[in-house]
Amino acid sequence: MTADAPIAALYRSPLLGVLSNARVEAGDIGYFDRGTGPAIVFAHGWLANANLFRKVVARLGDRYRCIALDLPLGAHRTPVDPDADLSPPGCGAIILDVIEALGLTDVTLVGNDSGGAYSQIGVVARPERIGRLVLASCETPDDVFPPPPFTGLRQAATSVEFLKGALQGLRSRERRLRPEAFGLLAKHPIPDDVFDSYALPVVEDDRILHDIAKAMRSASEVHVRRAADALIADFRKPVLMAWAAEDPVFPLAHAQAYAARLSNARVATIDDAYSFTAEDQPEKLADLIAAFVAETSGGS
């Protein structure tokens, strides 16, 4: 560990725009705001943060208001309140709470990895402000939550001290590339400053560790499947499955099966990428989102 590790953990790309905080029931939630126009809100998953979407935001910020959330999922800058609900319904509520706090309507909500699971759960509870949903390589009703090779995290997180020890390997850039870390999430190299911002907060700040431990140990596919059933039954707004064609964590076949059951969904594949499509192919993901918004709202 170096003396500047805490500073590295706080890094956020200037491409994201202006940092602000929204006060919601769970506590202060950081978000980055760039551009004007129809609102697109980005929700990342565990051990990632707003940086994940930096290049997507840069490509869309000339036409849309891009809000990239820093959710309390282990790579965030500011811990939430100690008694915050970080169960799947609680995390879904945080996403919708921020949308409501900002007064956004007709939102395009983009969820990646476990952020996609939480987005589905949040939308089911409060669909009114959501105009369309983009699920970018995330849990579907055919996946367990968390999926392999991360299923052990739920048990590990029952002890905060055990989880702390298990995650110490994230200090090493080499060990971050193992399959049980980020090796199956990003196909192409993640820049060191961004990678540090994903990996270091949870090992540098026990308050951040406390937050992600709560989220991990409460994760369950039951909540995702319940949300998916409700979306299949009642959600008529457009859904785009923007999926890594060779995703080793979230199978494309699961996305295709899910889309077939939704009333207004389609699948678009992204080549040469793993689950972190916003890292591996940000231009392709941004273009898919822009085309989807234009097709479903008459926007440009």
Order of alpha helices (4+ residues) and beta strands (2+ residues): alpha-beta-beta-beta-alpha-beta-alpha-beta-alpha-beta-alpha-alpha-alpha-alpha-alpha-alpha-alpha-beta-alpha-beta-alpha-alpha
